[in-house]
Amino acid sequence: MGPYESDDSTTARRRKAARYVVPVAVVGVAAGTIGLVPALADSGSPDLPKITAEQLVQKIAESDVQRLSGTVKITTDLGLPDLGGLEGALGGAGAPGGEGDGSAADPSAKLTELATGTHTLRVAADGPDRQRLSVLEDAAEYSLIHNGKDVWGYDSASNEVFHGTADDAGQHTGESPATPKDFAEQALKAVDDTTSVTVDGTAQVAGRDAYKLLIEPRQSGSTVGAISIAVDAKTGLPLKFTLTPASGGAAVIDAGFTRISYARPDAATFDFTPPKGAKVTEESEAGRPVTPQEEKDLAKGLEETFGKGAAGSEGAKGAEGPEGMKVIGEGWTSVAVLGTGESIPGGIPGGDEVGGDLGGFLDSLGDRVKGDFGSGTVFKTRLINALITDDGTVYAGAVTKEALVKAAESER
Amino acid sequence: MSRAETGTPVARTPSPLWSLGLLRSELATTFRRWRTLALLGVLAAVPVLVGIAVKIETGDGSPAGGGGGGEGPAFIAQVTNNGLFLVFTALAATLPFFLPMAVGVVAGDAIAGEANAGTLRYLLVAPAGRTRLLLTKYATTMVFCLAATLVVALSALAVGALLFPLGDLTTISGTRIGFAEGLGRALLIALAVAASLTGIAALGLFVSTLTNSGIAAMATTVGLLITVQILDQIPQLDALHPYLFSHYWLSFADLMREPVLWDDLTRNLGLQALYAAVFGSAAWARFTAKDINA
């Protein structure tokens, strides 16, 4: 109250102090709401009819979702040092033909960025001919749009366009190698007798009821702890993919829908005309193989980045791998072997190849090991470990350092 | 609700028209000040400078932004192709500092400036009441937020139309929208930017009730603005970031996606409302209980 009313100063002071209760109460209510809302939104496990692991895997295989649109959040934490632009450069160089004068809208360079950190993606699909994938950035967006014969890449930050054609509509699947579905498919390929597959209750993902499929390697020596896949109970579409490492800690890969709709997306979503004044790079100008192939390479590149572990027995199909690649072991503990001079998956060149000061720097990133194979350097991430021997052979896999050394020794 | 307790028997409950009159006189006082006009002039000059710089840089046909992607303020690469993008670029360029600084000056001056000039007691003698006066001051500051944003947007639109072609535009998602819809989005963006400033306006008003020196209040508000912006850049304070008032400021760019991504926009609005509620009520608690000596 007014200052000149203070004949009873204690009461007046108390009344003044009482006013500050209001802002404090507002803070309290806000804190309570922030704390409670996620707890309420996480409405626990929905009641769904019991299902066996086989039935669930079957459900995924039979799933035929043609139309969807949604938002995917993908977090990857491979434990790589954050090299920022350098890493992007290395990743780009790892991709075939990446040394061509790069367009900022080039899919291969752009999608490699997904290999680290947290990204929000928007996906939309309408049948096999029309898909789009957008990587949301700060005040910018990278969109990859496939509509019929055309494949467009548009980078809004630099206003650059990449244009390619999908010759065989069938061949170009346009599937982005970043949705939970793609990861799930890779993981399911790995399912064999070295794997335990169970149904691990239910969950709600992006507002949909889902079963949780748990895939665990039975072999020791793998760096993969467990893979959890949330599968939409109605459509059989994998909604969330989580790969936790055997070493514990945060998930290495966590990709999940935060929003999904099975309605047909607006046709305009797939229309693209290069904006006026945008720099358009045709794929032929970029001096590289056609995009469908490139997309495959990309998928492969991501698999390689995300690990033979996620791909599992992918490694066992050595014939399909890059030429010169051999596979030791089987299942989750398979180790890929590459000869000298071949392109190295993951884009980490050996110190010897680079030579000089940079070579020494690269060596300092790894652990030196010795064995029957001579000596070499082990480069470690939370999922993939690679041993590069001094004679230039590369052993890589989602296995522990010890398993890697053992594999290298068995090779000699 | 508290009164100035002047003992005036009449007009215990002033009519709504009365407070409208108060608001009108406050607005007139604020917008007639040379200081306010100078602030708006500086804000209007920013798009002119950006526009001319882009025009000169791209005079030889090279794209803005260096082609490396992502340098400079958002949207700058598209400005040469469509003048409307200058609106977005100008807002992105002014939002981190120029706009909130101007708002901080006006908000910080609101109560402390009157106290400093010795006019606060005269305002309180009028049968408006302290709460009403405070609300009027806050409303005036909000009107200034909107006016400042619109000044930047309109100046940018004028410069963009003069120097660059206008027409259909491509959203950052790569889809096309017509020029009319583009203008609509620009207006929405201006509103989103103005709304982004309500948090710091409330903060400035609270600081303004703490002191009798207008300069001190302005300096504190602008200092807080800079501190918060720096804190928002420190990755170790990741857990704190969603609660800093400037954290979602650039979310206005999400209005240029197709479809619009509302997540961060709504988060921004919620956060600004929270700051307005907390610091608005703190300002009320302080101002209605304060001894007015000046």
Interface residues (C-beta under 8 A of the other chain):
Chain A: M1 G2 P3 Y4 E5 R15 K16 R19 Y20 V22 P23 V26 V27 A30 T71 A104 R122 S134 L136 E137 D138 A139 A140 E141 S143 I145 W152 Y154 D155 S156 A157 S158 N159 E160 A268 T269 D271 F272 T273 P275 K276 G277 A278 K279
Chain B: S2 R3 A4 E5 P63 G65 G67 G68 G69 G70 A74 F75 A77 Q78 T80 N81 N82 A92 P165 G167 L169 T170 I172 S173 G174 T175 R176 L250 A253 M256 R257 E258 L261 L274 A277 V278 F279 S281 A282 W284 A285 R286 T288 A289 D291 I292
